[in-house]
Every structure is written in structure tokens, then in C-alpha cells.
Amino acid sequence: MIDIATRKERLSIISTILTNHPSHLYPLSYFSELFGSAKSTLSEDISIIRETLKKYGQGEIEVLMGAGGGVRYLPFIGEEERAQVMRELLLKMQNPSRILPGGYIYTADIFYNPQYVEKLSRILWGFFYKTTPDFVITAEAKGIPLAMGVAKLFDRPLVVVRKESKMTEGSVVTINYISGSSKRIQTMSLAKRAVSEGQKTIIIDDFIAGGGTVRAIFEMMKEFSITVLGCGAAISTRQPERKRIENYKSLMTLEEVNEEAQKLVFTSNI
């Protein structure tokens, strides 16, 4: 216990704990024991933090009443910051130097950049924050950082579907599927001990083209009797219009990629 903590110290520590652990529900007794302060005093502190975060568009503090209640941080991103992030990303994504042979697009500098991943994760989380997944799932490899970011915001673990099974994961379930973009037969595997029957999940990926990979994850979840609550991605393509999945959310749409003309066109969905 910290002896005789001042209000400034309490505000600093409480806000740090809450924002470092989004969606985690802390009973007031946790902070009461930490600071040796009355719950009424802590309620005043939390009100100050809540008003300040809301004023500057840095998320919200939710207070749940009752025996199982407490306080938690909801990491909403402010409208102005969200718009700024999307403008910056669209400008970067439409740089024709990203076009690779075969019409592919270089995105590693975005999806492996912690600053962008943190912002994109908060936006995607905002689509699904009212749901209660037991875990977040993705397919390797570039979707992992983004899915991990969303999983942290839900205060839930991340599960990764592998292209090839690993000895270190024990027994697995493996399915074959047709890629929506390449139309090739591919394989994905999931460790049996990674999930439990009857759980709920959200699928997060970096890129949705034909939707074959995400559809395969849906089918994989059926094998485990797991309910998919939603699906989100950073980028989806305009074509093909009819994908192998429905009701997904994406932050940006790739409208056109012209390798000959060196032209890339993206639009924001926010």
C-alpha cells in the first residue's frame, strides 16, 4: 500500500493503470487497498479522470454499479484524431511506389508500425466494443500485430491460425480452403488447446480481397462450435464485389490498383 497518497498521485496512478489495461474491470476496493483511501474519495478521483479523458477525446471511463461492478477504461479514439489518422494513412497508401510486381501492395511499414497499429486497433475495436469475445483470432502473418492490438483492447487473448502446424502447439485441427484472391487450395491449422468449445470470438485481419481466408476461419470455428461475433480488417478491396463473407467491417477500401499506370486509389470507410 502507498502511504498517504496525494490526489495528484492517485490521479496519475489510477489513470495509468486503467489506460494500460483497457476493458479490464477494476473494483474500487482494488484502488482503496492500493492507496488506503475511502471509496467515496476514489469515486471523486475517477470522475475527474473520466471528465478529462472525455474532454480531450482519449477514451471513456465506465463505472459499473453493484456487487460485481467496478471501473474500466474504454479506449475510444476521438473523431478528430480518427479523421487525422485516416487522412495520413490514405496519403501513404496511395503512393504508387507501394505497387509490387503482380499487382500486390507493400503494407509492412504500416502493419508493423506500433503507432499505426495502435490507432487502427482502437478504431476497429470501436466497431465491436459492445460484444464480449472470449478471444480474438487471426491468420498469420501480417494480421497478427493488428489482431494483437484489438485483443489487448478487449483484455482478451489472441489466437493465431497457422498456415503450417507447429510441433510446439500439440495436436491440431487442419482444413483445406480456396483462397479468395489466388483461387489456390491452401491449408490452415489451429491447435486444439488454443480454444474451447462454446466460446465466442472476433476475426481481425489486415486485408480482405476475396474473403477466402476469413471464410476458412469461420469454417474452422464451426469445427470447435465457436460463435463468430464479427469480422474486421484494415483494408478490403472493391473487387470482387461478391466476397465469400458478409457483414465485415473495414477501415479502407482499395478501389483500384493499376500496375501499368502506377496508380493506387483508396477510400476511407470511416
Sequence and secondary structure as in RCSB ss.txt:
>XXXX:A:sequence
MIDIATRKERLSIISTILTNHPSHLYPLSYFSELFGSAKSTLSEDISIIRETLKKYGQGEIEVLMGAGGGVRYLP
FIGEEERAQVMRELLLKMQNPSRILPGGYIYTADIFYNPQYVEKLSRILWGFFYKTTPDFVITAEAKGIPLAMGV
AKLFDRPLVVVRKESKMTEGSVVTINYISGSSKRIQTMSLAKRAVSEGQKTIIIDDFIAGGGTVRAIFEMMKEFS
ITVLGCGAAISTRQPERKRIENYKSLMTLEEVNEEAQKLVFTSNI
>XXXX:A:secstr
  TT  HHHHHHHHHHHHHHSTT  B HHHHHHHHT  HHHHHHHHHHHHHHHHHTTS EEEEE STT EEEEE 
   HHHHHHHHHHHHHHHT GGGEETTTEE  HHHHT HHHHHHHHHHHHHHHTTS  SEEEEETTTHHHHHHHH
HHHHT  EEEEBSS  GGG SEEEEEEE TTT  EEEEEEEGGGS TT EEEEEEEEESS HHHHHHHHHHHHTT
 EEEEEEEEEEESSSSS S  S EEEEEEEEEETTTTEEEEEE  
